[in-house]
Amino acid sequence: MEIFELSLRSSNQFMNDFNEQKLKQDKFFDYNIHTNEVFQHRAADLKNRSFQREELSAYLKRYAKRFSGNLEKTLENIERLKHPESVVVIGGQQAGLLTGPLYTIHKIISILVLAKNEEKKLGIPVIPVFWIAGEDHDFAEINHVFAAKNHLPKKMAIKDSPLKKQPVSDLPLNKQKTVEWIEQVFEAFGETDHSNHLLEQLISMIQNSATYVEFFEHAIMELFKHEGLVLVNSGDPGLRQLEKACFLSIVDQNRSLYDAVKIQQEEMHAHHYRSIIEMPENSANLFYHHEGERFLIERKNDEEFFVSEIGLSLSKAELIDLINTYPQKLSNNVVTRPIMQEHLFPTLAFIAGPGEVTYWAELKRVFSIMEIKMPPVLPRLTITLLERSIERNMTEANISLEDVLQNGVGKLIDDFLQSVSPVDMTPLVEEAKQKISGIHEGLIESALKIDKSLEPLLKKNGLFIQEQLDFLHRTVEKRKQQQHEVQISKFKAMELSLLPNLQPQERIWNIYYYLNKFGPEFVGELLNLSYSFNGKHKIVKI
C-alpha cells in the first residue's frame, strides 16, 4: 500500500472554510483545531471537570465481556479510564450491516491514529472510543450494502421489517435472513480465496448476536481486535444509570437548550452557511420509549411536557421522577447526544464526519448553557482506495485522478468519442433540424390556406420529424459507443470504483468487498499507514 494526498473541494462550503482556515472559529467552536497546542489546552481544561470514572469503567468492562476473542488491550484501556488524567478520542456512527459504508472504518482509523499520536505527545492515557448510535430507529439507513452490477452500484437490502420507531439496539437479528443475505452479497462481490473464511467468520458472528447492533459490534471488534478499541452503545439500557444527572440537567434547561440551537443557527445563516439540525417546534430534544418504539417528547411550557403520538402528558416533576426511577425510558436526539457524550467521557477530541462538523457548530451555545466547553471537533480522515487496475487504466488514458473524483467520467467519455470519431454528428443533426423545421413551417403555412383545421395534425407531424432526427442521432451515438465499448467500459469502471453514483467512494462501498478481494488483514494494513490530519484527501493505492 502507498498513500498520497489531494486537495479536493467539498460540496459543503462550511467544510471548505473550516479546512482552509477561513472560518471565524470562535463563532462556532470553543477550540481552534488549527493551533499547535489545542490538545494540550483541552487536556488541561478537562482536569477541572469531574467524571464518573469508576462507574463508567465498571460498566464498559461488563459490556465488553460479551465479545469473543482477545480483549486484553480493550479491557486494559477501559481500566485506564480510571486514571484521573486519562482522556478519550471519540467518534460514532450507526450500526450498519457489515459495518456499513467505508466511512465508518475511516472514522475508527481516525480515532485510533489520533489517540495513539496524542498519547505519545501528552504523556497521559488517551483511549480510543467508538460510540454506536444504537438508539437510532431508522432501519432503512443501515439495512443494506451496495455491490457492483452492470457498471452501477446495486443496493442489496436485507428483507426485514421492524416496527417503525424501534431502536436498532432492540431490534432482534433475523439470523436466517441475515445469513442468506450475506451469501447473496458475497456472491455479488465474486468468489475469491478469502470468501469462505470471511463467510464462516460472519456466520459465527451472526450466531453469537441477538441484535443488529451486536452483529455490528462483533464485526468491528474482529476488524480492530488488536487495537484496544472501546465500544459504547448509546442504546444500551445499562448506560442510563450513568446518564441520569445529564437527563435532569437537560430537562431543567430545556427551553434554553432549544433557544440556544435556534440562535446559533441564525448565526450560521448570518455567515451564509446552511444549518443541518431540524427541530420540531417545542421539541424537548429527548425521546420517550413506549412498547418497543421511541417517540419525541415535546414541551408545552416550562412545567409541562407531552408525547403527542401516544397521547401522554407529563409534568416536569413527573418527568424528573421518571428519570430517577426508569431512566431507560428516555434517550437522546441529535441535539442532546453530544451533551450526553461529554457528560460521560473526558473527551480530548471528537472525530466528526463532514456533516457532523457542521451540525456540532450549531451546538456551541448548547454547550455554553450546560456550562461545559465543546471538545475540539476534528474532521475524520477522508480516504479513497485506488485499485492498481483502475490506476493503470487511468494512466493509459492519460486521465487525472482528481478530475474523476471531482467530476466523474461523463465528459471524459464524450471527449474521447469526439476524438476518435471521423465526424461530429451533433452540429450536423442540429443544422438539419433547423433547416427541416423551416421548410416544414412553410409547408404548414401553405396547407392551412386549404384547411385551417389541419393545424394540430401538421404540428404533430413536425414534432414527429424532429423526433426521427433525434432517433438518427441516438442510433449513431449508440453505434459509436459499441465500436469503442472496451475503452468506454474502462472509463465506467473508473467511476464505479472511485465515484459510484457520483458519490464519494467511502459513502457507497463496503469494507467487506475489499476484505474479500485483498484478504482479512486489509484493515490492519490500512491502519499501519502514516496519516496527517491536515484536511487533505488521502489516496491509498492498493
C-alpha positions, 0 to 999 in steps of 0.5 A: 500500500502507498498513500498520497494526498489531494486537495479536493473541494467539498460540496459543503462550503462550511467544510471548505472554510473550516479546512482552509482556515477561513472560518471565524472559529470562535463563532462556532467552536470553543477550540481552534483545531488549527493551533499547535497546542489545542490538545494540550489546552483541552487536556488541561481544561478537562482536569477541572471537570469531574467524571464518573470514572469508576462507574463508567469503567465498571460498566464498559468492562461488563459490556465488553465481556460479551465479545469473543476473542482477545480483549486484553488491550480493550479491557486494559484501556477501559481500566485506564479510564480510571486514571484521573488524567486519562482522556478519550478520542471519540467518534460514532456512527450507526450500526450498519450491516457489515459495518456499513459504508467505508466511512465508518472504518475511516472514522475508527482509523481516525480515532485510533491514529489520533489517540495513539499520536496524542498519547505519545505527545501528552504523556497521559492515557488517551483511549480510543472510543467508538460510540454506536448510535444504537438508539437510532430507529431508522432501519432503512439507513443501515439495512443494506450494502451496495455491490457492483452490477452492470457498471452501477452500484446495486443496493442489496437490502436485507428483507426485514421489517421492524416496527417503525420507531424501534431502536436498532439496539432492540431490534432482534437479528433475523439470523436466517435472513441475515445469513442468506443475505450475506451469501447473496452479497458475497456472491455479488462481490465474486468468489475469491480465496478469502470468501469462505473464511470471511463467510464462516467468520460472519456466520459465527458472528451472526450466531453469537448476536441477538441484535443488529447492533451486536452483529455490528459490534462483533464485526468491528471488534474482529476488524480492530481486535488488536487495537484496544478499541472501546465500544459504547452503545448509546442504546444500551439500557445499562448506560442510563444509570450513568446518564441520569444527572445529564437527563435532569440537567437537560430537562431543567434547561430545556427551553434554553437548550432549544433557544440556544440551537435556534440562535446559533443557527441564525448565526450560521445563516448570518455567515451564509452557511446552511444549518443541518439540525431540524427541530420540531417546534417545542421539541424537548430534544429527548425521546420517550420509549413506549412498547418497543418504539421511541417517540419525541417528547415535546414541551408545552411550557416550562412545567409541562411536557407531552408525547403527542403520538401516544397521547401522554402528558407529563409534568416536569416533576413527573418527568424528573421522577421518571428519570430517577426511577426508569431512566431507560425510558428516555434517550437522546436526539441529535441535539442532546447526544453530544451533551450526553457524550461529554457528560460521560467521557473526558473527551480530548477530541471528537472525530466528526464526519463532514456533516457532523462538523457542521451540525456540532457548530450549531451546538456551541451555545448548547454547550455554553448553557450546560456550562461545559466547553465543546471538545475540539471537533476534528474532521475524520480522515477522508480516504479513497482506495485506488485499485492498481487496475483502475490506476493503470487504466487511468494512466493509459488514458492519460486521465487525472485522478482528481478530475474523476473524483471531482467530476466523474467520467461523463465528459471524459467519455464524450471527449474521447468519442469526439476524438476518435470519431471521423465526424461530429454528428451533433452540429450536423443533426442540429443544422438539419433540424433547423433547416427541416423545421423551416421548410416544414413551417412553410409547408404548414403555412401553405396547407392551412390556406386549404384547411385551417383545421389541419393545424394540430395534425401538421404540428404533430407531424413536425414534432414527429420529424424532429423526433426521427432526427433525434432517433438518427442521432441516438442510433449513431451515438449508440453505434459509436459507443459499441465500436469503442465499448472496451475503452468506454467500459474502462472509463465506467469502471473508473467511476464505479470504483472511485465515484459510484453514483457520483458519490464519494467512494467511502459513502457507497462501498463496503469494507467487506468487498475489499476484505474479500478481494485483498484478504482479512488483514486489509484493515490492519494494513490500512491502519499501519499507514502514516496519516496527517490530519491536515484536511487533505484527501488521502489516496491509498493505492492498493 
